[in-house]
Amino acid sequence: MLNVIGALISGFFIGTLAKWLYPGSIPLGWWMTCLLGIGGSLLAGMVVAASSRRGINDGLNRAGCLASVLGAMALIFLGRNLDLHW
């Protein structure tokens, strides 16, 4: 249960950072912001696992946080350019 709560909290912070850094207005509620951050983390994790032989390392580091924010920003970009009507 604590893993789910931790994922929601970290997803909210990552999604908020991505919305703040992305140019333009992104009208999302707090629940969608959490999902955006979690999705960005998963996207970054898949890219790292595909590009390295070691896979995903455990622990929190600055590079992983930055990659998660960039992954969330990539999801915002895809959502806007694929006309998903957020």
Residue pairs with C-beta under 8 A, 6 or more apart in sequence:
7 38
8 34
8 38
10 37
10 38
10 41
11 33
11 34
11 35
11 36
11 37
11 38
11 41
12 30
12 33
12 34
12 37
13 37
14 36
14 37
14 38
14 40
14 41
14 65
14 68
14 69
14 72
15 28
15 32
15 33
15 34
15 35
15 36
15 37
15 38
15 40
15 72
16 33
16 37
17 37
17 69
17 72
18 36
18 37
18 40
18 69
18 72
18 73
18 75
18 76
19 26
19 28
19 33
19 36
19 76
21 69
21 73
22 73
22 76
22 77
26 76
26 86
27 86
28 36
28 86
32 86
36 72
36 75
36 76
37 68
37 72
39 71
39 72
39 75
40 68
40 69
40 70
40 71
40 72
40 73
40 74
40 75
41 68
41 71
41 72
42 71
43 71
43 72
43 74
43 75
44 64
44 67
44 68
44 70
44 71
45 56
47 67
47 71
48 55
48 56
48 64
48 67
49 55
49 56
79 86
80 86
